[in-house]
Amino acid sequence: MAKKLVKIFGGVIAAVILLVIIASVALIFIINKQMVENRMEKALSRHVYIEKISVGLFSIVSGIEVKNVAISNFKTDKQLAILKGKPVSPNDVFVSMKSLRLRFRLMPLIKKKLEITELVMYTPVVNVVKSRAGTFNFDDLLRPQKPAREAHEKEKAVKPGKSEGAFTADNLPVAVSVGEVGVKDGTVNYYDGKLDQRFRIYKLTALAYDIRIDPKNLAHDDNVKLRLSTWVQSVGPVKTASVKSFNISFDARGNARPFDLTTRRLDPEIWIHAGSPEGWFTGLQIFNAIAAFPIMNKYIGDQLSFLKGKQEWKGSKTAYVDIWYKHGLVKLSNGNLNVKDASLLFGGAVNTSTKAVDADVEMELSESRNNTVRTGVRKQVESGLKRLGVTKYANPEKIVDAAMKPLLNKRGMIYMKYKVTGTTSKPDARLVFPTLGSLDSVIRQAVGSAAIEAGKEAGKKAIQKGGRKLIKKLPKIKLKLFK
C-alpha cells in the first residue's frame, strides 16, 4: 500500500513538473516582444518599444521580466505603421520603465486562488500633460472602445438590478493574494498648459503589499498594506493653489480595506500614518490667513508675518499626521509640524471634492520669536501711551507684562489656537485662544492703577509734610498760650 501511495504521489509530482515545463515552453514561444508590442499598440493606439522580454524555462514559477519599455503619446494607425520597429522618440514618451517584473505561483490556481508574489514597475517615468483646452494626454485611454460599450450595454440588459459602474467582491472569481504590487524609484512629470505650471514627483516608491482578499470571507480577508516614500516639488512658482512653492518629502505606512463589508462594493477605507522627514514650502494659504488675522495684528503688530515666508524642517520627528479616508472625506489627527520659529499641532477634515476644510490649529512660538513679539508689543504700548497722552503716568514694562500675560501658556511661551474653515485655496482663520481685547484697554487699566498708587503716595507725602510743618510751629504756639 505504501509503495502504491509513493508511486501515486511520485506520478502527481512528475505530472506537475511536466505541466510547468510545457507551460514555460509555451510561454517562450508565445510571448515575444514583437507580439506584445503589436498587441499593446493596437489596444493603446500608441507606439510601443520593448527591448527584451525574459521568460525562463520555469517562468510559471520564477516569473516574467520585461526590460526597457517606452510608450508614446497617442498615434493614428498611419503614424503607427510609419514608426513600426523604431524606438520611441525621447520627446514623445508618455510612459517608460527600466523593467516590469511579474512573479506568481501556479499551484494555488487549482484551488481558485490567485497568488502573485511580485508585480512591480522599476524606475518608471510618466509624463502627464494637460493642454490649454483642459484635455489630458491620457484621455483617449479612458474612453471605452465600441465593442466594450456594446458588451456593457448587453450586460446591463441581462442584469438590470446591478448599478452601473459598481464593482463588488462578488465580481472576483477567485481569492487574491499578492506579495507586492506597485512602483519603485519612479518619476511623474506634470505640465499644466492652461496655467503654464509644472510639478514633479520623484524618488517615488509606492507599494501595496500583503494583499489578502477573499470574496467568501471578507470579514477576515479584506486588507491591503500600503507603503509610500517620495518627494513632491513645484517647478517654478505655483500659479494658483493653496501654497506658493514647495519641495517636500513623504514617508507613509498604512492599511486599506478595499471592499465595504456591508455593501460589498469596491469602496476603499484607508488609514495612514504619514511623515515628512525633510522639506520646505512658502506661501501656505492657511499660514497667510493666520498671519493676517486683524485682532492679533492690532495687538502685537506684524510679528506673525514670518509665517508668510519660507518654512523648513528636517528630522524624522518634525512633521507627521494620521490620515483616514473614505467617500471623498479626509480626516487628519495627531498632526505635528516643527519649523524654525514655531511648533504646530493640527487636526480636522478636508472634503476632496469641494476642497472644504474644517480644522483646528494650535501654534506655539519659539523662544527667540517670543522675544521678538514682546518687542512688537512694547512698540504698540508706547504708541498707545502717546496716543492717550498718559506717558508720564505709566511704566511701559509693567504694561507690556500685563499685555503679554494672555498670550502665554503654562510654559511661558506664546500660544495661539485657531479655527480654520473655508477651502484649501481660500481658508478663513478665526482666533479661538487667547481672547484679546485692545491694548488701549490694557493701558487704561494699568494707568488707572498707577494713578491711584500715585495719589496714595502723594497723600502720604502731604501728611508727612504737614506734620513736619506742625511740629515746627508747636514751640511758637506754646509761647502764645502761656503769655
C-alpha positions as CSV (number, residue, x, y, z in Angstrom):
1,M,0.0,0.0,0.0
2,A,2.8,2.4,1.0
3,K,4.6,1.5,-2.2
4,K,1.4,2.3,-4.2
5,L,1.0,5.7,-2.4
6,V,4.6,6.6,-3.2
7,K,4.0,5.7,-6.8
8,I,0.8,7.8,-7.0
9,F,2.5,10.7,-5.2
10,G,5.5,10.4,-7.5
11,G,3.3,10.4,-10.5
12,V,1.4,13.5,-9.4
13,I,4.7,15.4,-8.8
14,A,6.0,14.3,-12.2
15,A,2.8,15.5,-13.8
16,V,3.0,18.9,-12.1
17,I,6.6,19.3,-13.2
18,L,5.7,18.3,-16.7
19,L,2.8,20.9,-16.8
20,V,5.2,23.6,-15.6
21,I,7.7,22.7,-18.3
22,I,5.0,22.6,-21.0
23,A,3.6,25.9,-19.9
24,S,7.0,27.5,-19.7
25,V,8.0,26.3,-23.2
26,A,4.6,27.6,-24.5
27,L,5.3,31.0,-22.9
28,I,8.8,31.1,-24.6
29,F,7.2,30.5,-28.0
30,I,4.0,32.5,-27.5
31,I,5.3,35.5,-25.5
32,N,7.8,37.5,-27.5
33,K,8.4,41.2,-27.6
34,Q,7.1,41.7,-31.2
35,M,3.7,40.1,-30.3
36,V,3.4,42.1,-27.1
37,E,4.4,45.4,-28.9
38,N,1.7,44.7,-31.5
39,R,-1.0,43.9,-29.0
40,M,-0.2,46.9,-26.9
41,E,-0.1,49.3,-29.9
42,K,-3.5,48.0,-31.0
43,A,-5.0,48.3,-27.6
44,L,-3.5,51.7,-26.6
45,S,-3.2,53.4,-30.0
46,R,0.4,54.3,-29.1
47,H,3.8,53.5,-30.4
48,V,5.4,50.8,-28.1
49,Y,9.0,49.7,-27.9
50,I,10.3,46.8,-25.8
51,E,14.0,46.0,-25.6
52,K,13.6,42.5,-24.2
53,I,11.2,40.0,-22.5
54,S,12.8,37.4,-20.4
55,V,10.9,34.1,-20.0
56,G,12.9,31.3,-18.4
57,L,12.2,27.6,-18.6
58,F,10.4,27.6,-15.3
59,S,8.8,31.1,-15.9
60,I,5.5,29.9,-14.4
61,V,7.3,29.6,-11.1
62,S,10.0,32.3,-11.4
63,G,8.1,34.9,-13.4
64,I,8.4,37.1,-16.4
65,E,10.6,40.3,-16.8
66,V,10.1,43.0,-19.4
67,K,13.0,45.3,-19.8
68,N,13.3,48.9,-21.1
69,V,9.8,49.7,-22.2
70,A,8.8,53.0,-23.8
71,I,5.2,54.0,-24.8
72,S,4.5,57.1,-26.8
73,N,1.6,59.6,-26.8
74,F,-1.5,58.9,-29.0
75,K,-0.8,57.8,-32.6
76,T,-3.1,57.2,-35.6
77,D,-2.9,53.9,-37.4
78,K,-1.0,55.6,-40.2
79,Q,1.6,57.0,-37.8
80,L,2.0,53.6,-36.1
81,A,2.7,52.0,-39.5
82,I,5.5,54.5,-40.2
83,L,7.0,54.1,-36.7
84,K,7.0,50.3,-36.8
85,G,10.3,48.8,-35.5
86,K,11.7,52.2,-34.4
87,P,12.4,53.3,-30.9
88,V,10.1,55.8,-29.3
89,S,11.3,59.4,-29.6
90,P,12.6,60.8,-26.2
91,N,10.4,63.9,-26.8
92,D,7.3,61.8,-27.3
93,V,7.4,59.4,-24.3
94,F,4.2,59.0,-22.3
95,V,5.5,56.2,-20.1
96,S,8.8,54.4,-19.8
97,M,10.4,52.0,-17.4
98,K,13.6,50.0,-17.0
99,S,11.8,46.8,-16.1
100,L,8.5,45.2,-15.2
101,R,8.6,42.0,-13.1
102,L,5.7,39.6,-12.7
103,R,6.1,36.6,-10.5
104,F,3.3,34.3,-9.5
105,R,2.5,30.8,-8.2
106,L,0.8,28.2,-10.3
107,M,-0.5,25.6,-7.8
108,P,-2.9,27.8,-5.9
109,L,-4.9,28.4,-9.1
110,I,-6.1,24.8,-8.8
111,K,-7.8,25.9,-5.5
112,K,-9.2,29.0,-7.1
113,K,-6.6,31.3,-5.5
114,L,-4.5,33.8,-7.4
115,E,-1.1,34.3,-5.7
116,I,1.2,36.9,-7.2
117,T,4.5,37.4,-5.3
118,E,5.6,40.4,-7.3
119,L,4.1,42.8,-9.9
120,V,6.4,45.8,-9.8
121,M,7.5,48.5,-12.2
122,Y,11.1,49.6,-11.7
123,T,12.2,53.2,-12.4
124,P,9.1,54.2,-14.4
125,V,8.8,57.7,-15.8
126,V,5.3,59.1,-16.5
127,N,4.8,62.4,-18.4
128,V,1.3,63.8,-17.8
129,V,0.3,66.9,-19.9
130,K,-2.8,69.0,-19.6
131,S,-3.5,71.1,-22.7
132,R,-4.7,74.7,-22.7
133,A,-8.1,73.4,-23.6
134,G,-8.1,71.2,-20.4
135,T,-7.6,67.8,-22.0
136,F,-5.0,65.3,-20.8
137,N,-2.7,63.2,-22.9
138,F,-4.3,60.1,-21.4
139,D,-8.0,61.0,-22.1
140,D,-8.1,58.6,-25.0
141,L,-7.3,55.7,-22.8
142,L,-10.3,56.5,-20.6
143,R,-12.8,56.3,-23.5
144,P,-14.2,52.8,-23.8
145,Q,-13.9,51.2,-27.2
146,K,-17.1,50.4,-29.1
147,P,-17.1,46.6,-28.6
148,A,-16.6,47.2,-24.8
149,R,-19.5,49.6,-24.7
150,E,-21.8,47.2,-26.6
151,A,-20.8,44.4,-24.2
152,H,-21.5,46.6,-21.2
153,E,-25.0,47.6,-22.5
154,K,-25.8,43.9,-23.2
155,E,-24.7,43.0,-19.6
156,K,-27.0,45.8,-18.2
157,A,-29.9,44.4,-20.1
158,V,-29.3,40.9,-18.7
159,K,-28.7,42.2,-15.2
160,P,-30.9,45.3,-14.7
161,G,-30.5,45.1,-10.9
162,K,-26.8,45.9,-11.0
163,S,-26.0,49.6,-10.7
164,E,-23.8,51.0,-13.4
165,G,-20.1,51.0,-12.6
166,A,-20.5,49.2,-9.3
167,F,-17.7,46.6,-8.7
168,T,-18.3,44.3,-5.8
169,A,-16.3,41.5,-4.1
170,D,-18.7,39.0,-5.8
171,N,-17.1,40.0,-9.2
172,L,-13.9,38.4,-8.1
173,P,-13.8,34.8,-9.5
174,V,-11.0,33.8,-7.1
175,A,-9.4,34.7,-3.8
176,V,-6.5,37.1,-4.3
177,S,-3.1,37.0,-2.5
178,V,-0.4,39.4,-3.6
179,G,3.1,39.8,-2.2
180,E,3.7,43.3,-3.5
181,V,2.5,45.4,-6.4
182,G,3.4,49.0,-7.4
183,V,6.3,51.2,-8.3
184,K,9.9,51.5,-7.2
185,D,12.0,54.6,-7.9
186,G,9.5,56.3,-10.1
187,T,9.1,59.8,-11.5
188,V,6.0,61.7,-12.6
189,N,6.3,64.9,-14.5
190,Y,3.1,67.0,-14.8
191,Y,2.6,70.1,-17.0
192,D,-0.5,72.2,-17.0
193,G,-0.6,74.1,-20.3
194,K,-3.5,76.2,-19.2
195,L,-1.6,77.7,-16.2
196,D,1.9,77.1,-17.7
197,Q,2.8,75.3,-14.5
198,R,5.0,72.2,-13.7
199,F,5.1,69.8,-10.8
200,R,7.4,66.8,-10.3
201,I,7.1,63.7,-8.2
202,Y,10.4,61.9,-7.8
203,K,12.2,59.1,-5.9
204,L,8.7,57.5,-5.8
205,T,8.2,54.1,-4.2
206,A,4.5,53.3,-3.8
207,L,3.6,49.7,-2.9
208,A,0.6,47.7,-1.9
209,Y,1.7,44.5,-0.3
210,D,0.5,41.6,1.8
211,I,-2.8,41.8,-0.1
212,R,-5.4,39.4,1.1
213,I,-8.9,39.5,-0.5
214,D,-11.3,36.5,-0.2
215,P,-14.9,37.3,-1.5
216,K,-16.2,34.4,0.5
217,N,-14.6,35.6,3.8
218,L,-14.4,39.4,3.6
219,A,-14.6,39.9,7.3
220,H,-11.2,38.1,7.6
221,D,-9.5,38.7,4.3
222,D,-10.1,42.3,3.0
223,N,-6.9,44.0,3.7
224,V,-4.1,45.8,1.8
225,K,-0.9,47.2,3.4
226,L,0.5,50.4,2.0
227,R,3.9,51.9,1.8
228,L,4.9,55.2,0.2
229,S,8.0,57.3,0.1
230,T,8.6,60.1,-2.3
231,W,9.4,63.8,-2.9
232,V,7.0,66.3,-4.4
233,Q,8.1,69.6,-5.7
234,S,6.8,72.6,-7.7
235,V,8.9,73.6,-10.7
236,G,8.6,77.4,-10.6
237,P,6.1,79.5,-8.6
238,V,2.6,77.9,-8.2
239,K,0.2,80.0,-10.2
240,T,-3.0,79.0,-8.3
241,A,-3.0,76.7,-5.3
242,S,-3.0,76.6,-1.6
243,V,0.8,77.0,-1.5
244,K,3.2,79.2,-3.5
245,S,6.2,76.8,-3.9
246,F,7.4,73.6,-2.2
247,N,9.7,70.7,-2.1
248,I,8.5,68.1,0.4
249,S,9.4,64.5,1.2
250,F,6.8,62.0,2.3
251,D,7.1,58.7,4.1
252,A,3.8,56.9,4.8
253,R,2.7,53.5,6.1
254,G,-0.8,52.3,6.4
255,N,-3.6,49.8,5.6
256,A,-6.6,49.8,3.3
257,R,-9.9,47.9,3.3
258,P,-10.8,47.7,-0.4
259,F,-14.4,46.4,-0.1
260,D,-17.1,47.8,2.2
261,L,-18.2,44.9,4.4
262,T,-21.9,46.0,4.3
263,T,-22.4,46.7,0.6
264,R,-19.5,44.5,-0.6
265,R,-18.7,47.3,-3.1
266,L,-15.2,48.4,-4.0
267,D,-15.2,51.5,-1.6
268,P,-11.8,51.8,0.0
269,E,-11.3,52.8,3.6
270,I,-7.7,53.9,4.3
271,W,-5.6,54.5,7.4
272,I,-2.2,56.0,7.0
273,H,0.5,57.4,9.3
274,A,2.4,59.9,7.2
275,G,5.5,61.8,8.0
276,S,7.8,64.3,6.2
277,P,11.4,63.8,7.2
278,E,12.5,66.9,5.3
279,G,11.1,69.7,3.2
280,W,10.1,73.3,2.8
281,F,7.3,75.5,1.5
282,T,6.4,79.1,1.0
283,G,3.1,81.0,0.9
284,L,0.9,78.4,2.5
285,Q,-2.6,80.0,2.4
286,I,-3.6,78.7,5.9
287,F,-0.4,80.4,7.3
288,N,-1.2,83.6,5.4
289,A,-4.7,83.7,6.9
290,I,-3.3,83.2,10.4
291,A,-0.6,85.9,9.9
292,A,-3.2,88.4,8.6
293,F,-5.7,88.0,11.5
294,P,-6.7,91.6,12.3
295,I,-7.1,91.3,16.1
296,M,-3.7,89.8,16.5
297,N,-2.1,92.3,14.3
298,K,-3.6,95.2,16.3
299,Y,-2.3,93.6,19.5
300,I,1.3,92.6,18.5
301,G,1.8,94.3,15.2
302,D,3.1,92.3,12.2
303,Q,5.1,89.8,14.3
304,L,3.5,86.8,12.7
305,S,4.5,87.9,9.2
306,F,7.3,85.3,9.3
307,L,4.6,82.6,8.6
308,K,4.2,84.0,5.1
309,G,7.9,83.2,4.3
310,K,9.8,80.0,3.8
311,Q,9.2,77.3,6.3
312,E,11.8,74.5,6.6
313,W,12.1,71.3,8.6
314,K,14.4,68.3,8.8
315,G,14.2,65.3,11.1
316,S,12.1,62.1,11.4
317,K,10.0,63.6,14.2
318,T,9.5,67.1,12.9
319,A,6.4,66.6,10.7
320,Y,3.7,63.9,10.8
321,V,0.0,63.2,10.8
322,D,-2.5,60.4,11.0
323,I,-4.9,60.2,7.9
324,W,-8.2,58.4,7.5
325,Y,-10.1,58.4,4.1
326,K,-13.4,57.2,2.9
327,H,-16.1,58.5,0.5
328,G,-14.0,61.6,-0.5
329,L,-13.6,62.7,3.1
330,V,-10.1,63.0,4.6
331,K,-9.7,63.2,8.4
332,L,-6.5,64.4,9.9
333,S,-5.5,63.8,13.5
334,N,-2.3,64.0,15.7
335,G,-0.8,66.4,13.2
336,N,2.5,67.9,14.2
337,L,4.8,70.4,12.4
338,N,8.0,71.8,13.8
339,V,9.6,74.6,11.9
340,K,12.3,77.1,12.9
341,D,10.1,79.7,14.6
342,A,7.0,77.7,15.7
343,S,5.6,74.3,16.6
344,L,2.1,73.4,15.3
345,L,-0.5,70.8,16.3
346,F,-3.4,70.3,14.0
347,G,-6.3,68.1,13.1
348,G,-9.5,68.3,11.1
349,A,-11.2,67.3,7.9
350,V,-10.9,68.1,4.2
351,N,-13.5,67.2,1.5
352,T,-11.6,66.2,-1.6
353,S,-14.5,67.1,-3.9
354,T,-15.4,70.6,-2.6
355,K,-11.9,71.4,-1.1
356,A,-13.8,72.5,2.1
357,V,-11.7,72.5,5.2
358,D,-12.6,72.3,8.9
359,A,-9.5,72.2,11.1
360,D,-8.1,73.2,14.4
361,V,-4.6,74.6,14.6
362,E,-2.6,75.2,17.8
363,M,0.7,77.2,17.5
364,E,3.4,77.8,20.0
365,L,6.2,80.2,19.0
366,S,9.9,79.6,19.6
367,E,11.7,81.3,22.4
368,S,13.5,83.7,20.0
369,R,10.2,84.6,18.4
370,N,8.7,85.2,21.9
371,N,11.3,87.9,22.4
372,T,10.5,89.5,19.0
373,V,6.8,89.5,19.8
374,R,7.5,91.2,23.2
375,T,9.4,93.9,21.3
376,G,6.5,94.4,19.0
377,V,4.0,94.6,21.9
378,R,6.3,97.2,23.6
379,K,6.2,99.4,20.4
380,Q,2.4,99.1,20.4
381,V,2.2,100.0,24.1
382,E,4.5,103.1,23.6
383,S,2.4,104.2,20.7
384,G,-0.8,103.8,22.7
385,L,0.6,105.7,25.7
386,K,1.5,108.7,23.4
387,R,-1.9,108.5,21.7
388,L,-3.7,108.5,25.1
389,G,-1.4,111.2,26.5
390,V,-0.6,109.3,29.6
391,T,3.1,108.5,29.1
392,K,4.2,110.2,32.4
393,Y,1.8,108.1,34.5
394,A,2.9,104.6,33.4
395,N,5.8,102.2,33.4
396,P,5.8,100.7,29.9
397,E,7.5,97.4,31.0
398,K,4.7,96.7,33.5
399,I,2.1,97.3,30.9
400,V,3.9,95.0,28.4
401,D,3.9,92.3,31.1
402,A,0.2,92.7,31.5
403,A,-0.3,92.7,27.7
404,M,1.8,89.6,27.3
405,K,0.1,87.6,30.0
406,P,-2.9,86.4,28.0
407,L,-0.6,85.2,25.2
408,L,1.5,82.9,27.4
409,N,0.8,79.2,28.2
410,K,2.0,77.4,31.3
411,R,5.4,77.0,29.8
412,G,5.7,80.8,29.4
413,M,5.6,80.5,25.6
414,I,3.3,82.4,23.2
415,Y,0.4,80.1,22.4
416,M,-2.5,80.6,20.0
417,K,-5.4,78.4,18.8
418,Y,-7.2,78.9,15.5
419,K,-10.3,77.5,13.9
420,V,-9.8,77.2,10.1
421,T,-12.7,76.9,7.7
422,G,-13.3,77.9,4.1
423,T,-11.4,76.0,1.4
424,T,-7.8,74.9,1.0
425,S,-7.1,77.7,-1.5
426,K,-9.1,80.4,0.4
427,P,-9.1,79.4,4.1
428,D,-10.6,81.6,6.8
429,A,-8.8,81.6,10.2
430,R,-10.6,82.6,13.5
431,L,-8.7,83.1,16.7
432,V,-10.1,80.9,19.4
433,F,-7.5,81.4,22.1
434,P,-6.4,83.8,23.6
435,T,-9.4,86.1,24.0
436,L,-7.9,89.5,23.4
437,G,-9.3,93.0,23.9
438,S,-7.5,96.1,22.8
439,L,-4.1,97.3,24.0
440,D,-5.7,100.7,24.9
441,S,-7.9,98.9,27.5
442,V,-4.8,97.3,29.0
443,I,-3.1,100.6,29.0
444,R,-6.0,102.4,30.7
445,Q,-6.3,99.8,33.3
446,A,-2.6,99.9,34.1
447,V,-2.5,103.7,34.1
448,G,-5.6,103.9,36.3
449,S,-3.9,101.7,38.9
450,A,-0.7,103.7,38.7
451,A,-2.6,106.9,39.2
452,I,-4.3,105.5,42.4
453,E,-0.9,104.5,43.7
454,A,0.5,107.9,42.8
455,G,-2.4,109.6,44.7
456,K,-1.8,107.5,47.8
457,E,1.9,108.3,47.7
458,A,1.1,112.0,47.2
459,G,-1.3,111.9,50.2
460,K,1.3,110.3,52.4
461,K,3.9,112.9,51.4
462,A,1.4,115.7,52.0
463,I,0.5,114.3,55.5
464,Q,4.2,113.9,56.3
465,K,4.9,117.4,55.0
466,G,2.0,118.9,57.0
467,G,3.1,117.1,60.2
468,R,6.6,118.4,59.9
469,K,5.3,121.9,59.5
470,L,3.1,121.5,62.6
471,I,6.0,120.3,64.7
472,K,8.0,123.3,63.7
473,K,5.1,125.6,64.7
474,L,4.5,123.9,68.1
475,P,7.0,126.0,70.2
476,K,5.6,129.2,68.9
477,I,2.1,128.0,69.7
478,K,3.1,127.1,73.3
479,L,4.7,130.5,73.9
480,K,1.5,132.3,72.8
481,L,-0.6,130.1,75.0
482,F,1.5,130.8,78.2
483,K,1.8,134.5,77.8
